[in-house]
Amino acid sequence: MAKKKTITAQSITDAYMSYVLNTNERPSSVFSFAEANGMKESDFYNFYASFSALEKQIFQTFFEHTNVLLHKDEAYHEFDAQNKLLSFYFTFFEILKANRSYVVFVLKQNRDMLNGLKSLSLLRESFKNYVDELDIETLNLKQELLENLKQRSLSEAAWGQLLITLKFWLDDESANFEKTDLFIEKSIHASFDLIKTPPLASLVDFGKFLFKEKIKPMM
């Protein structure tokens, strides 16, 4: 007698990502997806309410995996907030790189980019909580521009920065995405200069980099 196939959240995720990458489209229905993968429709619903919920969880899993890897590194716990955030970026984008074809499909090939961003809703909340826990120090600066920026939540601003970096990475055609690494370094350094002190040379340097690369806002 054949052993019954064990259905887990991970097995469903693996099957879904494989289907998307091999067909370049989403399954037409949960029923057809379940049948094609040797499971009952109810097996899918035991873990996910919809394909949309599954896609959100996939990006959340990328975040969770990043967090696990960071906390396994003893040196990470000794870093200041800036270097912790840099470590997060580099680790997170390495995980994205390992799953780039899927990420590109979800985020870049949507006719309406906002539909892609819906898949990032769980990631958004987790990342904002992560930034809050970094306890980033800011100064009470009087420059009008900086005061306007400070009116926005620091975590919201950090999320916007992550989206911009994600957009840059999606469009990056450099070998091993070296330009994205450079973008991360310059943008994080510039951001911390901005919230701690009056704009410094790194802000000008980052501005020149953006102009050179002709980056467009993510919408």
N, C-alpha and C positions, 0 to 999 in steps of 0.2 A: 504494500500500500504506500503510495507516494506521500512524502511528508508535506504537510500543509505549509505553504509559503507564508513566512512571517512578514506582516506589513508594518512598517514603522514610518515615522515622519521623514526619516532620512531616505528610506527607499522610495517614498513617493516623490521627494524632492529630486533625487537622482533621476528617476524616470521622467519627471516633468522637464528638467533641464535637457536631458537627452532628446526628448521629443522635440522641443523647441529648436535645438541646434541642428537636428537632422532634417526637420521639415521647414524650418524658417517661418513657422507660424505657431500660434497657440492651438491647443486641442479644441475641437468644435464643441465638445461637451464633456462633463465629468464622466458621464456614462461610457462614452466611447473611449476615453482615456483609461478608465478603470478596466474595461474589457480588454483593451490592447495590452494591458500590463498584468493580466492575471489576477485581478482583484475585484471585489464587489464595489459598487458605487458607495455603499455605506462605509467601506473601509477608508475611502478617501475622506468622507465627512467626519470620521472619528478624529481626524487631525486638522482638517482645514474646511472652512465654510465655502470657499470658492477658490478659483485660480488666482484671483486678485489677492486674497489673504495669503496664499502660498507664496506669491511673488514678494509680498511685503516681508514675509518671514525669511526668505532667502537673503535679502539684504541685511536683515537683522542678524542672521547667522554669520554673515561676513564680519559684522561689528563684534559679535560675541567671540568669534575666533580670534580676531585682532586683540581683544582685551585679554583673553587667556594667554596668548603668546607674550604680550607685554608684561603681564604679572609673573610669568615664569622667569623673566630676566631680573636677577637681583639688582643689577645696575640701574634698571629703570626706576626703582623705588627711591633712588638717591637723586634723581634728576629734579631740576626745577621745572616749573610749569611749562616754560617755553620748550625745553628739551623733551618733556613728556609728550607734548603735542606734536612735535616733530617726529618722535618715535611712533606715535599713533599713525600719522600720515603715511610714513614710509612703510609701515607694516600693513596698514589697510590697503594701500595701493598695490602692494605685492600680492595680496589675496585677490584683489580685483583683477590684476594682470593674469593670474592663474585661471580666472573665469571670464576673461575679457569678451569672448564671443557672445556669451550669454548677456553680459552687462550691456554690450553694444546693442544687441537685439532689443532689450527692454527699454533702454533709454534713448538710443539714437535713431532707431528705425520707426519710432512712433510718428505718425503724421502730426499728432498733437503732443508736443513735449510734456504738457501738463499731465497727460495720462501716464507718462513714464514716471513723473515725479510722485504720483500717488503710490508707486511701489516703494518709495523711500520714506514713507510716513513713520514707520516704526524705527528706522535708522535715525531719522531726524530727532525723535524724542530721546533715544538712547545717547546720541552724540551730544545733544544739548545738556543732558544730565552729566555726561562725562566732563564736559567743559566746566560746568558748575563745580564739580568736585575737584577740579584743578586749583580752585581758589586763586584765580589770577588777580594780582594786585593792580589797581589803577590809581592814578593821581587825580586830584581835583584841578584840572587844567582850565584856564579861562579863555583860551582861543575859541572863537565862535564856531569854527568848523568842528573842533574836537568836542565841544559841548553838544552840538547837534548830533554827532555820532554817538555820544554817550547816552543820548535819550533812548536809543535802542538797546534792548537787552544784549549783554555781551555774548550770551550763548546764541542768540538769534543771529548776531553778526558773524559769529564763528561758523554757524551753519551755512550762512550765505557764502562765506569764504570756501567752505568745503564743496559747495555746489559749483562755484567758479572753477575750483581746482579740478573737479570731476569733468566739467565741460572741456577744460584745457586738455586733460588726459584723453578724452574721447577723440579729440581732434589731433592729438600728437602723433606725428609720423616719424619721429626721431628714433634711432636705434635704441632698443631697450628702454624707450621712453625717458631718455636722459633729460630732455627739456622739461618734462614734468617734475623730475627730481629738482632741477634748478628752480623751477617755478615755486615749488613747495618751500624750499629754503628761503628764497627771497621774500615770498609773501608772508611767511610766519615771522621772520625777523622784522619785516616792515610793520606788521600788525602789532607786535609787542612794543616796538619803538613808538608807535602811534598812541597806544594807551598808557604808556609810562612817561613819555617825555615829549617835548615839542618835536615836530617832524625832523628827522635826521637824514643823513646821507643815504641810508638804506632805503628810505621812501623814494628818494629821487632815483636810486639805482633800480628799484622795482618798477617805477614808472617807465623808465627807459626800456626795461625788459618787455613790459606789456605793449608799449608802442611798437617795438621791433617785431613782436610776434603777432601784432594786430588782433589781439584777443577780442571776442565779441561776448556780451553778457549772455548768460544762460537763461533762456525763456522757455 
